Amino acid sequence: MAALASLPPLPPQFKSIQHHLRTAQEHDKRDPVVAYYCRLYAMQTGMKIDSKTPECRKFLSKLMDQLEALKKQLGDNEAITQEIVGSAHLENYALKMFLYADNEDRAGRFHKNMIKSFYTASLLIDVITVFGELTDENVKHRKYARWKATYIHNCLKNGETPQAGPVGIEEDNDVEGNEDAGATSLPTQPPQPSSSGYDPSNMPSSGFTGIQIPPGAHAPANTPAEVPHSTGVTSNTIQPTPQTISAIDPALFNIVSQGDIRLTPEDFARAQKYCKYAGSALQYEDVSTAVQNLQKALKLLTTGRE
C-alpha cells in the first residue's frame, strides 16, 4: 500500500484520539481496513470536539485526505463499501485481540505485548461505534480490557505480580472515565521476541512514528502467527493448534421453514450479519466462530427466532 501523507502535529484538543490514530498507523500494512476505520473514528470524533479553530481544521483536513487516499487504495474491498462487512471485520479483529490478551492473562503470562493487546482491543471497540451503538457485550469487553491493561501495567511497573483473570474489578470502577490516565501510562511499543522481563524505564514516549506490532501478536493461541520474510526463518514453521469445532445441532438439519413464518427486514439484516461474521471468522481460520454464526443464521431464517 502506498505511503500516506503525514499529519501535522496533533492539536491538544484531540488528545483523546491520539491512540486511535496510532493504532491506525500500526495497521496500515497489517490490516488497511482496520487502519481506515480507526482514522474514520478519529475524524468523526475530532469533528465533534473542535472543527472551528485553525489548527484543528488543518489537522482534520489532512486526516480527511488520508481517508480519501485509503479509500481509493482499497478500491472495491467489501469491508469498505459495505458497512455490515466492515462492522463484522472490525468486531472479529477486536475480539481476536481481546481473546489473545485474555488467554495470556488467565495463563499468568504477563508482558507488554499482552497489555498492549488488551488496550488496543478496547480502542478498536471504540472504533466499532462508527457503525452505531455498541452491544452490551462489547461495552463490557471494552471496560474490562481497558481496566486490565491499566491494572497489569501498574502492577508490573511497581514490581508486583498481577492477579490472573477477572479478579478485583469493581462494577462501579469508572475505567472509561479514567481512560486518559491509563492510556498515557501504557507502553506504545511491544517488546521484541528476544527481550526478557519488563522494564518500564524503556517505555518510549508517545508519537505517531516507528511503531510496529510483531506479526501474530494480535492472534489468539489457536491462530498461527505470521513469519516475516525478513527473518530468514526457513524451518520449524509454526503450525496452528487443532481447533475444537462447535458441534452442529442435529435439529437444524430437520428444520423446514413453515409457511406461516414471516421474517421482518430486521430478521434478514441479522441473518446477513451472522453470515458476514462467519465469513470474517474464516479469514482467521476460526472454524468454531464461523459455525456458530452460520447456525444462528440458519435458525433465524427457518424458525424466525434466535
C-alpha positions as CSV (number, residue, x, y, z in Angstrom):
1,M,0.0,0.0,0.0
2,A,1.3,3.4,-0.9
3,A,2.5,5.6,2.0
4,L,0.1,8.2,3.2
5,A,0.9,11.9,3.6
6,S,2.0,12.7,7.1
7,L,-0.3,14.5,9.5
8,P,0.5,17.9,11.2
9,P,1.2,18.0,14.9
10,L,-1.8,16.7,16.9
11,P,-3.7,19.7,18.5
12,P,-4.1,19.4,22.3
13,Q,-7.9,19.3,21.9
14,F,-7.5,15.9,20.1
15,K,-5.6,14.2,22.8
16,S,-8.4,11.6,23.3
17,I,-8.0,10.3,19.7
18,Q,-4.2,10.1,19.6
19,H,-4.1,6.3,20.5
20,H,-6.7,5.6,17.8
21,L,-4.6,7.4,15.2
22,R,-1.5,5.4,16.4
23,T,-3.4,2.2,16.1
24,A,-4.4,3.2,12.5
25,Q,-0.7,3.7,11.7
26,E,0.3,0.4,13.2
27,H,-2.3,-1.3,10.9
28,D,-1.6,0.5,7.6
29,K,0.3,-2.6,6.3
30,R,-1.1,-5.3,8.6
31,D,-4.8,-4.6,8.0
32,P,-5.6,-1.5,6.0
33,V,-9.4,-1.9,6.7
34,V,-8.7,-1.6,10.4
35,A,-6.5,1.4,9.7
36,Y,-9.2,3.0,7.6
37,Y,-11.9,2.7,10.3
38,C,-9.6,3.9,13.0
39,R,-9.0,7.1,11.1
40,L,-12.7,7.4,10.3
41,Y,-13.5,7.2,14.0
42,A,-10.8,9.8,14.8
43,M,-12.2,12.1,12.1
44,Q,-15.8,11.8,13.4
45,T,-14.7,12.3,17.0
46,G,-12.4,15.2,16.1
47,M,-15.2,16.9,14.2
48,K,-17.4,16.7,17.4
49,I,-14.6,18.1,19.6
50,D,-13.4,21.1,17.6
51,S,-13.8,21.8,13.9
52,K,-13.5,25.6,14.0
53,T,-10.1,26.6,15.4
54,P,-7.4,26.9,12.6
55,E,-5.1,24.2,13.9
56,C,-7.9,21.7,14.3
57,R,-9.4,22.5,10.9
58,K,-5.9,22.0,9.3
59,F,-5.4,18.6,11.1
60,L,-8.9,17.4,10.2
61,S,-8.4,18.4,6.6
62,K,-5.1,16.4,6.4
63,L,-6.8,13.5,8.1
64,M,-9.6,13.6,5.5
65,D,-7.0,13.5,2.8
66,Q,-5.6,10.3,4.3
67,L,-9.1,8.8,4.4
68,E,-9.8,9.6,0.8
69,A,-6.4,8.2,-0.2
70,L,-7.0,5.0,1.7
71,K,-10.5,4.6,0.2
72,K,-9.0,4.8,-3.3
73,Q,-6.3,2.3,-2.5
74,L,-8.8,-0.2,-1.0
75,G,-10.9,0.1,-4.1
76,D,-13.8,-2.4,-4.1
77,N,-13.0,-4.0,-0.8
78,E,-16.4,-5.1,0.6
79,A,-15.3,-4.2,4.1
80,I,-15.2,-0.6,3.0
81,T,-18.1,-0.5,0.5
82,Q,-20.5,-2.4,2.7
83,E,-20.9,-1.4,6.3
84,I,-22.2,-4.7,7.5
85,V,-19.0,-6.4,6.2
86,G,-16.8,-3.7,7.7
87,S,-18.5,-4.0,11.1
88,A,-18.1,-7.8,11.1
89,H,-14.4,-7.5,10.1
90,L,-13.6,-4.9,12.8
91,E,-15.6,-6.7,15.5
92,N,-13.9,-10.0,14.8
93,Y,-10.5,-8.4,14.7
94,A,-11.1,-6.7,18.1
95,L,-12.4,-9.9,19.6
96,K,-9.3,-11.9,18.4
97,M,-7.0,-9.3,20.0
98,F,-9.1,-9.4,23.2
99,L,-9.1,-13.2,23.4
100,Y,-5.3,-13.4,22.8
101,A,-4.7,-11.0,25.8
102,D,-7.3,-12.7,27.9
103,N,-5.8,-16.2,27.2
104,E,-2.3,-14.8,28.2
105,D,-3.8,-13.2,31.3
106,R,-5.6,-16.3,32.5
107,A,-2.4,-18.4,31.9
108,G,-0.5,-16.0,34.1
109,R,1.8,-14.8,31.3
110,F,2.1,-11.0,31.9
111,H,4.1,-9.0,29.4
112,K,3.9,-5.7,27.5
113,N,2.6,-7.3,24.3
114,M,-0.4,-8.7,26.2
115,I,-1.0,-5.3,27.9
116,K,-0.9,-3.6,24.5
117,S,-3.3,-6.1,23.1
118,F,-5.8,-5.5,25.9
119,Y,-5.7,-1.8,25.4
120,T,-5.7,-1.9,21.6
121,A,-8.8,-4.2,21.7
122,S,-10.6,-1.5,23.8
123,L,-9.6,1.2,21.2
124,L,-11.0,-1.0,18.4
125,I,-14.2,-1.4,20.2
126,D,-14.4,2.4,20.4
127,V,-14.0,2.4,16.6
128,I,-16.9,0.0,16.1
129,T,-19.2,2.9,17.2
130,V,-18.8,4.3,13.6
131,F,-21.4,1.7,12.7
132,G,-23.8,2.6,15.5
133,E,-24.3,1.8,19.2
134,L,-22.2,-0.9,20.8
135,T,-23.8,-4.1,22.1
136,D,-23.8,-4.6,25.9
137,E,-21.3,-7.3,25.4
138,N,-18.9,-5.0,23.6
139,V,-19.3,-2.3,26.2
140,K,-18.3,-4.9,28.9
141,H,-15.4,-6.1,26.8
142,R,-14.1,-2.6,26.3
143,K,-14.4,-1.7,30.0
144,Y,-12.7,-4.9,31.1
145,A,-9.9,-4.7,28.6
146,R,-9.1,-1.1,29.5
147,W,-9.1,-1.9,33.2
148,K,-7.0,-5.0,32.7
149,A,-4.4,-3.1,30.7
150,T,-4.1,-0.4,33.3
151,Y,-4.1,-2.8,36.2
152,I,-1.4,-5.2,34.9
153,H,0.8,-2.3,33.7
154,N,0.7,-0.7,37.1
155,C,1.4,-4.0,38.8
156,L,4.5,-4.7,36.7
157,K,5.7,-1.1,37.0
158,N,5.6,-1.4,40.8
159,G,7.2,-4.8,40.8
160,E,4.0,-6.6,41.9
161,T,2.6,-9.8,40.5
162,P,-0.9,-9.2,38.9
163,Q,-3.8,-11.5,39.7
164,A,-4.8,-13.5,36.7
165,G,-8.3,-13.5,35.3
166,P,-11.3,-11.3,36.2
167,V,-10.3,-10.7,39.8
168,G,-10.6,-7.4,41.6
169,I,-12.6,-5.3,39.2
170,E,-15.5,-3.4,40.7
171,E,-18.6,-2.6,38.8
172,D,-18.6,1.0,39.9
173,N,-14.9,1.4,39.0
174,D,-15.0,4.2,36.3
175,V,-12.5,2.7,33.9
176,E,-14.0,4.6,31.0
177,G,-13.7,7.9,32.8
178,N,-10.0,7.2,33.6
179,E,-9.1,6.3,30.0
180,D,-6.6,9.2,29.6
181,A,-4.6,8.2,32.7
182,G,-4.5,4.6,31.6
183,A,-3.6,5.3,28.0
184,T,-0.7,7.6,28.7
185,S,0.9,5.1,31.1
186,L,0.7,2.2,28.7
187,P,3.7,1.2,26.6
188,T,3.4,2.4,23.0
189,Q,5.6,-0.4,21.6
190,P,5.6,-4.2,22.5
191,P,8.8,-5.9,23.3
192,Q,10.9,-7.8,20.7
193,P,10.6,-11.6,20.8
194,S,14.1,-11.8,22.3
195,S,13.5,-9.4,25.2
196,S,13.0,-10.7,28.7
197,G,11.5,-9.2,31.7
198,Y,9.6,-5.9,32.0
199,D,11.4,-2.7,32.2
200,P,9.1,0.4,32.5
201,S,12.1,2.7,32.0
202,N,12.4,1.5,28.4
203,M,8.9,2.6,27.5
204,P,9.1,5.0,24.5
205,S,7.4,8.3,24.6
206,S,4.2,8.7,22.6
207,G,4.3,9.6,18.9
208,F,3.0,8.5,15.5
209,T,6.1,7.0,14.0
210,G,8.2,3.9,14.3
211,I,5.5,1.7,16.0
212,Q,5.1,-1.9,14.9
213,I,3.2,-4.9,16.3
214,P,5.1,-8.1,16.0
215,P,3.5,-10.4,13.4
216,G,0.9,-12.7,15.0
217,A,0.9,-10.6,18.2
218,H,-2.9,-9.9,17.7
219,A,-3.7,-13.6,17.3
220,P,-5.3,-15.9,19.9
221,A,-3.4,-19.0,20.9
222,N,-5.0,-21.2,18.3
223,T,-4.1,-18.9,15.4
224,P,-0.8,-19.4,13.6
225,A,1.5,-16.4,13.9
226,E,2.8,-14.9,10.7
227,V,6.6,-15.2,10.0
228,P,8.0,-12.1,8.4
229,H,10.1,-12.7,5.3
230,S,13.0,-10.6,6.6
231,T,13.6,-13.0,9.5
232,G,15.2,-15.7,7.3
233,V,13.2,-18.4,9.0
234,T,13.2,-21.5,6.7
235,S,12.2,-24.2,9.1
236,N,10.1,-25.0,12.1
237,T,7.1,-23.3,10.6
238,I,4.5,-22.5,13.2
239,Q,1.5,-24.8,12.8
240,P,-2.0,-24.0,14.0
241,T,-3.2,-25.9,17.1
242,P,-6.1,-28.2,16.3
243,Q,-9.3,-26.4,17.0
244,T,-12.3,-27.5,18.9
245,I,-15.2,-27.1,16.5
246,S,-18.6,-26.5,17.9
247,A,-21.0,-29.4,17.5
248,I,-23.7,-28.8,14.9
249,D,-27.2,-29.0,16.3
250,P,-28.7,-32.0,14.5
251,A,-32.1,-30.4,14.9
252,L,-31.1,-27.8,12.4
253,F,-30.9,-30.4,9.6
254,N,-34.6,-31.3,10.2
255,I,-36.0,-27.8,10.3
256,V,-38.2,-26.9,7.4
257,S,-39.4,-23.3,7.2
258,Q,-43.1,-23.1,7.9
259,G,-45.4,-21.2,5.7
260,D,-46.7,-19.0,8.4
261,I,-43.3,-17.7,9.4
262,R,-43.0,-14.1,8.4
263,L,-39.5,-12.7,8.5
264,T,-39.1,-9.0,9.0
265,P,-36.5,-6.8,7.3
266,E,-34.6,-6.8,10.6
267,D,-34.6,-10.6,10.6
268,F,-33.0,-10.6,7.2
269,A,-30.5,-8.0,8.2
270,R,-29.5,-10.0,11.3
271,A,-29.2,-13.2,9.3
272,Q,-27.0,-11.4,6.8
273,K,-24.8,-10.1,9.6
274,Y,-24.3,-13.6,11.0
275,C,-23.2,-14.8,7.6
276,K,-20.8,-11.9,7.3
277,Y,-19.4,-12.6,10.7
278,A,-18.9,-16.2,9.6
279,G,-17.0,-15.1,6.5
280,S,-14.8,-12.8,8.5
281,A,-14.1,-15.5,11.1
282,L,-12.9,-17.9,8.3
283,Q,-10.4,-15.2,7.2
284,Y,-8.7,-16.0,10.6
285,E,-9.3,-19.8,10.2
286,D,-11.6,-19.6,13.1
287,V,-13.9,-22.5,12.2
288,S,-15.7,-22.6,15.6
289,T,-16.9,-19.0,15.4
290,A,-17.9,-19.4,11.7
291,V,-20.0,-22.5,12.5
292,Q,-21.7,-20.8,15.4
293,N,-22.7,-17.8,13.3
294,L,-23.9,-19.9,10.4
295,Q,-26.0,-21.9,12.9
296,K,-27.6,-18.7,14.2
297,A,-28.4,-17.5,10.7
298,L,-30.0,-20.9,9.7
299,K,-32.1,-21.0,12.9
300,L,-33.3,-17.4,12.4
301,L,-34.2,-18.0,8.8
302,T,-36.0,-21.3,9.4
303,T,-37.8,-20.5,12.7
304,G,-38.0,-16.8,12.9
305,R,-36.3,-17.0,16.3
306,E,-32.7,-16.6,17.5
